[in-house]
Amino acid sequence: MKDKVYILGGAQTDFERNWTKEGKTMIALLKEVIVDGFRDADFSFDELKRLNRENRVGAFVGNFIAEQYISQGHLGAFLTEVDKSFYGVPAARYEAACASSSVALDAAMAKIMAGEYDVCIVVGWEIMKSVDSKVGGDILGRAAYYEKEGRGIDMPFPKLFGRLADETIKKYGLDKERYLNALAKISVTNYGNAKRNPLAQTRKWFMDYEEATHRGTESNPCVGGLLAVSDCSQVTDGAAVVILCSENYIKERQIDGKPIVKGYGHRVAPMLFDKKMSDSAQSEYILPWTRQAVQDAYRRSGLSVDDIDVFETHDCFTSSEYAAISAFGITEPGKEYEAVENGVIAFDGKKPINPSGGLIGCGHPVGASGARMFLDLYKQVTDKAGSYQVNGAKNGLMLNIGGSATTNYVFIVGRLKNF
């Protein structure tokens, strides 16, 4: 990438919280995360006013489906309810299922790279605990082709990613037990990582290898084909915000030590899962569009997997994280289990994945997950991740997917050479 996009800072809410039970609305959620994010970035509402008067700032909101969860649309405009400083600031909502806040990040980056804005505020959020699990599963079905893959199907996404597990075993001729044990170890790793993260939803939960490998029990019931509860990400309320800026703004304020976005990739696959599988039959990758997005990010950054010190990936299910291992280039396709079994992707491994706990451990407020992963890369490469800091992390890569790996977003965040 030729034009630098810097990251000033950001924040996330505590993903353990249930905002509906607290009697708090999306306004309280947005106000809390934005105030915390501004504080981390050393940015103020007065500065927002100044930049707005000079037409140098914009706001970007990622959210999947608040219309169903809380009966509210027109979400970009609600930033004006957070503070009067947002009056007049160009703001809009962006949507791409679970990759909604990655679309918002992409749009914000484009404005900075085009020289339109010097500062962009990107917030992703979702309130999901406003409905019961059956209704929530149906709502999430709209991230797939609802009429063909969602309507009238209980828990459609566990079933779709259960099919990904089936297809992975079939494509690579894997031993079923070895594959499922690898999925169990991915789950246990993410739950274990979450215990280090003070904002993770499952930081107080229990999960061990024995429970994760025993699927179909009362404590770990199956929910979609080969996948059980231990293989699933969480239903989460939460928000994350990041503040991006131009090199011009960095120089204007004489700010040092901020990382940059080094590369990005964005690819879209067929909507229907069956079409994904049929169209990828001749590829060595089970999700070739995901791999292509990763390769695009490597190409734009001039980096390779060898340069990446930490990964945040979209483990909506363990089967999606498993497929991501080869998409990142950590192993060859079909050999992902080696990286799991050998501890390569563990917290203290050579290529740690999801030190935050990921979607399984940290939580998955759908519209916030892309921004949250991006924020965690920022924390890692600036040595601000605290108890889940990966030592010496200079470059991080994230993969955020929407639907059944239909929308694929990849960002690489890293330190500049001189800091």
WOFEN-V590509 format. One record per pair of residues at least 6 apart in sequence whose ideal C-beta (glycine too) atoms are under 6 Angstrom apart, sorted by the first residue. I is the first residue (numbers start at 1). J is the second residue. D is the distance in whole Angstrom. If there is no record, write none. Layout:
# WOFEN-V590509
i: {I;I}
j: {J;J}
d: {D;D}
This chain:
# WOFEN-V590509
i: {1;3;4;4;5;5;5;5;6;6;6;6;7;7;8;8;8;9;9;9;10;10;10;10;11;11;11;11;11;12;12;12;12;13;13;13;14;15;15;15;15;15;16;18;18;19;19;19;20;20;27;29;29;30;31;33;33;34;34;37;41;43;45;45;48;49;51;51;52;52;56;56;57;57;57;58;58;58;58;59;59;59;59;60;60;60;60;61;61;61;61;62;62;62;62;62;62;63;63;63;63;63;64;64;64;64;65;66;66;67;68;69;69;69;70;70;75;76;76;76;79;79;80;80;94;94;94;94;96;96;96;97;97;97;98;98;98;99;99;99;99;99;100;101;101;101;101;101;102;102;102;104;105;108;108;108;111;111;112;112;118;118;118;119;119;120;121;122;122;123;124;124;124;124;124;125;125;125;126;126;126;126;127;128;128;129;137;140;141;141;143;144;144;145;145;149;150;155;158;158;158;159;160;160;161;161;162;162;162;162;164;165;165;166;167;168;169;169;171;172;178;181;182;182;183;183;184;184;185;186;186;187;187;187;187;188;188;188;189;190;190;190;190;190;191;191;191;193;193;193;193;193;194;194;194;194;194;194;195;196;196;197;197;197;197;200;200;200;201;201;201;202;211;212;215;215;216;220;220;220;221;222;227;231;231;232;233;233;233;233;234;234;236;236;236;237;238;238;239;240;240;240;240;242;242;242;257;259;259;259;259;261;262;262;262;263;263;263;263;264;264;265;265;265;265;266;267;267;267;267;268;269;269;269;270;271;273;280;284;285;285;286;287;287;289;290;290;290;291;293;293;294;294;294;297;297;298;301;305;305;307;308;308;309;309;309;310;310;310;310;310;311;311;312;312;312;312;313;313;313;313;314;314;314;314;315;315;315;315;316;322;324;325;325;325;326;326;330;330;331;331;339;343;344;344;345;345;347;352;355;355;356;356;370;373;373;374;377;377;377;378;379;380;380;380;381;381;381;381;381;394;394;395;396;397;398;399;400;401}
j: {300;113;247;260;109;112;244;261;245;250;258;260;259;378;41;243;245;40;41;243;37;241;242;375;33;36;37;40;241;199;240;372;375;33;238;239;199;199;201;236;238;363;201;129;237;29;127;237;129;130;81;125;239;82;82;239;241;82;241;241;243;243;83;85;85;85;57;119;88;89;117;118;89;117;119;90;111;117;120;79;89;91;121;104;107;108;122;75;76;93;123;94;100;101;104;124;367;75;93;100;125;367;97;100;366;367;139;72;75;73;139;127;128;130;127;130;93;91;92;93;86;91;86;87;100;103;104;107;103;402;407;143;402;403;366;369;402;370;400;402;407;409;367;124;367;368;370;371;370;400;409;122;122;120;122;244;117;120;120;246;246;248;249;245;249;244;243;242;371;241;240;367;368;370;371;239;367;368;365;366;367;368;237;235;237;237;155;157;150;156;403;150;403;271;272;156;156;223;223;224;227;224;273;404;317;319;224;225;226;227;319;226;319;225;277;286;176;179;286;334;337;213;337;340;231;318;212;213;340;318;321;212;230;231;318;207;209;212;346;354;357;358;360;361;202;207;361;347;354;355;357;361;200;202;203;357;361;362;203;387;388;356;357;362;388;357;361;362;234;236;363;361;220;230;222;228;222;228;229;230;229;228;317;317;318;317;316;359;360;364;363;364;363;364;365;365;365;368;368;368;371;372;375;371;374;375;419;381;413;414;415;413;301;412;414;297;300;301;412;297;411;293;296;297;410;409;289;292;293;408;407;276;289;406;276;406;404;288;333;291;333;323;323;405;408;327;405;408;327;408;410;327;328;410;410;412;304;412;328;329;395;395;397;393;394;395;352;380;390;393;396;353;397;354;373;376;398;321;324;353;399;320;399;400;401;321;358;359;360;359;336;399;331;336;339;333;336;339;351;338;339;345;349;350;351;351;353;355;390;388;390;362;376;400;398;400;411;396;398;413;413;385;390;393;396;393;396;413;414;415;414;415;414;413;412;411;410;409;408}
d: {5;4;5;5;5;5;6;4;5;5;5;5;5;5;4;4;5;4;3;6;5;5;4;5;6;4;4;5;6;6;4;5;6;5;5;5;5;6;4;5;4;3;5;5;6;6;6;5;5;5;5;6;5;5;5;4;5;6;6;4;4;6;5;4;4;5;4;6;6;5;6;4;6;6;5;5;6;5;5;5;5;4;5;4;5;5;5;5;5;5;6;5;4;3;4;4;5;5;6;6;6;4;6;5;4;5;6;5;6;5;4;6;6;5;6;6;4;4;4;4;4;5;5;6;6;4;4;6;5;5;5;4;3;5;5;6;5;6;5;4;4;5;4;3;6;6;4;4;3;4;4;5;5;4;5;5;5;6;6;5;5;6;4;5;6;5;6;5;6;4;5;5;4;6;4;4;6;5;4;5;4;6;5;5;6;5;5;6;3;4;5;5;6;5;5;6;5;6;4;3;6;4;5;5;4;5;3;3;6;4;5;5;4;6;6;6;6;5;6;4;6;6;4;4;6;4;4;4;5;5;5;5;5;6;5;6;5;5;6;5;5;5;4;4;6;4;5;6;6;5;5;6;4;5;5;3;3;6;5;4;4;5;5;6;5;4;6;4;5;6;3;5;6;4;6;4;5;5;5;5;6;5;6;5;4;6;5;4;5;4;5;5;4;5;4;6;4;5;5;5;4;4;5;6;6;5;5;5;6;6;5;6;4;5;5;4;4;3;4;6;5;4;3;4;4;5;4;5;4;5;6;5;4;5;5;6;5;5;5;4;5;6;5;5;6;5;6;5;4;4;5;5;6;5;4;5;6;5;6;4;5;5;5;4;6;6;6;5;5;5;4;5;5;6;4;5;4;6;5;6;5;6;5;5;5;4;4;5;5;5;5;6;6;4;5;4;5;5;5;6;5;5;5;5;5;6;4;6;5;5;5;5;5;4;4;6;6;4;6;4;6;4;6;4;5;5;6;6;6;5;6;5;4;5;5;5;5;5;5}
